[in-house]
Amino acid sequence: MQQIINFIIKNSYRLLFLLLLGISLYLTVKSHSYHRSEYVNSANIISGSIYEKINEANEYLSLKEKNKELATENALLKELLFNKKDTLLTSKTLFRSDLNNYNVVVAKVVKNSFNKRENYITINAGKNSGLKTDMGVINDNGVIGLVEKTSADFATIQSILNTKSKINAKIKNSYHFGSLVWDGKNVGYAQLIDVPRLASIKKGDSIVTGGNSTIFPENIPIGKIDRIFIDKKTNYYTINIRLFNDMTSLGYVYIIENKKKEQKQALENATTPTKR
């Protein structure tokens, strides 16, 4: 307490000056409209700048939730897209009860390997979200892989960057099919094999999922033709595909359930060639 008193006595002139300055400024602002408006404007500028920075910080912190909301909305839009009968949505309102062929579940990648020959991805959705083995996985850029194993809340995905991966694919706007595989060399490329030489193809043509697949809807993007080879053993084309996806940087993904998959597979398995 004595130190405070000593400080006041020692700095009494300075403190008196500051007090009188404050009183004079207050009286000036109060008695003159111009000075009052300038003071208010200055205060508004400062407070406005502060509020703007606070708002920017809050928006940044809420990006995670906004991204999740957008991914969920995209999942529903993809259901509408995969279940439509033609290339244009009808004008009538569509509900989930109208979606007869495909369900779409959104999930986030929590682990991603891409530097091995057999690469896998882990996502934060599993059996509790309805995921099963061999469901297709995509994102906004195209095909990611297939569900391999599931737990209650997680699942592992066999990436298309896996030498065991084999997915039915075709040249866009064509009926020529092949199998999408990976040779284990470059993370930006995959290979389309067993394409007949009758197929009319050129560099830059798009590769999409094929209609023979029971896992993916038809025409999901995969990549573009980069180089074309002829396999001397099979006399078929082997096509090097530059992937649309950057498989080293994955965020939200969409898992596709084909609700008629088992029906189609059962029919095909029951249909055997007849000897003539």
Residue pairs with C-beta under 8 A, 6 or more apart in sequence:
8 15
28 35
29 35
29 36
29 39
30 36
67 251
67 252
68 108
68 252
71 106
71 108
71 252
71 254
72 106
74 106
74 140
74 252
74 254
75 104
75 105
75 106
75 254
76 96
76 104
78 104
78 254
78 256
79 96
79 99
79 102
79 103
79 104
80 89
80 94
80 99
81 89
82 101
82 102
82 104
82 217
82 256
83 98
83 99
83 100
83 101
83 102
84 90
100 259
101 217
101 258
101 259
101 260
102 217
102 256
102 257
102 258
102 259
103 130
103 256
103 257
103 259
104 254
104 255
104 256
104 257
105 125
105 129
105 130
105 131
105 254
105 255
105 257
106 125
106 252
106 253
106 254
106 255
107 123
107 124
107 125
107 129
107 155
107 252
107 253
107 254
107 255
108 123
108 124
108 251
108 252
108 253
109 121
109 122
109 123
109 250
109 251
109 252
109 253
110 122
110 123
110 124
110 154
111 121
111 122
112 119
112 121
112 122
112 159
112 247
112 248
112 250
113 119
113 120
113 121
113 159
114 159
114 161
114 187
114 247
114 248
115 187
117 162
117 163
117 184
118 162
118 163
118 164
119 159
119 161
119 162
120 148
120 156
120 157
120 158
120 159
120 162
121 137
121 144
121 145
121 156
121 157
121 159
121 250
121 253
122 154
122 155
122 156
122 157
123 137
123 154
123 155
123 156
123 157
123 253
123 255
124 153
124 154
125 131
125 153
125 154
125 155
125 255
126 150
126 151
126 152
126 153
126 154
126 155
127 150
127 151
127 152
128 152
128 153
129 153
129 255
130 257
131 147
131 150
131 155
131 255
132 147
132 150
132 257
133 147
133 148
133 149
133 150
134 146
134 147
134 215
135 146
135 147
135 215
135 255
135 256
135 257
135 258
136 143
136 146
136 147
136 213
136 215
136 216
136 220
136 255
136 256
136 258
137 143
137 144
137 145
137 146
137 147
137 157
137 253
137 254
137 255
137 256
138 144
138 216
138 220
138 253
138 254
138 256
139 245
139 250
139 251
139 252
139 253
139 254
141 221
141 244
141 245
141 246
142 220
142 221
142 222
142 223
142 243
142 244
142 245
143 160
143 167
143 180
143 209
143 216
143 220
143 221
143 222
143 245
144 157
144 159
144 160
144 245
144 247
144 250
144 253
145 157
145 158
145 159
145 160
145 162
145 165
146 157
146 158
146 165
146 167
146 215
147 155
147 156
147 157
147 158
147 255
148 155
148 156
148 157
148 158
149 155
149 156
150 156
155 255
157 253
158 164
158 165
159 165
159 247
160 167
160 180
160 182
160 190
160 243
160 247
161 182
161 187
161 190
161 247
162 182
163 181
163 182
163 183
163 184
165 180
165 181
165 182
166 179
166 180
166 181
167 179
167 180
167 209
167 213
167 215
167 216
168 177
168 179
168 180
168 209
168 210
168 212
168 213
168 216
169 177
169 178
169 179
169 180
169 192
169 207
169 208
169 209
169 210
169 222
170 176
170 177
170 178
170 207
170 208
170 209
170 210
170 211
171 195
171 199
171 201
171 205
171 206
171 207
171 225
172 205
172 206
172 207
172 208
172 219
174 199
174 200
174 201
176 195
176 196
176 198
176 199
176 201
177 195
177 210
177 212
178 192
178 193
178 194
178 195
178 236
178 237
178 239
179 192
179 193
179 194
180 190
180 191
180 192
180 207
180 222
180 241
181 190
181 191
181 192
181 193
182 190
182 191
183 191
187 247
187 248
188 242
188 243
188 246
188 247
189 223
189 226
189 240
189 241
189 242
189 243
190 222
190 223
190 241
190 243
191 238
191 239
191 240
191 241
192 207
192 237
192 238
192 239
192 241
193 231
193 236
193 237
193 238
193 239
194 234
194 236
195 201
195 236
195 237
195 238
195 239
196 236
196 237
197 230
197 235
197 236
197 237
199 237
201 225
201 228
201 237
201 239
202 225
202 228
203 225
203 226
203 227
203 228
204 224
204 225
205 224
205 225
206 221
206 222
206 223
206 224
206 225
207 222
207 223
207 224
207 225
207 239
207 241
208 218
208 219
208 220
208 221
208 222
209 216
209 217
209 218
209 219
209 220
209 222
210 218
211 218
214 258
214 261
214 264
214 265
215 256
215 258
215 261
216 256
217 256
217 258
221 244
222 241
222 243
222 244
223 241
223 242
223 243
223 244
223 245
224 241
224 242
224 244
225 239
225 240
225 241
225 242
226 240
226 241
226 242
227 239
227 240
228 237
228 238
228 239
228 240
229 237
229 238
229 239
229 240
230 236
230 237
230 238
231 237
231 238
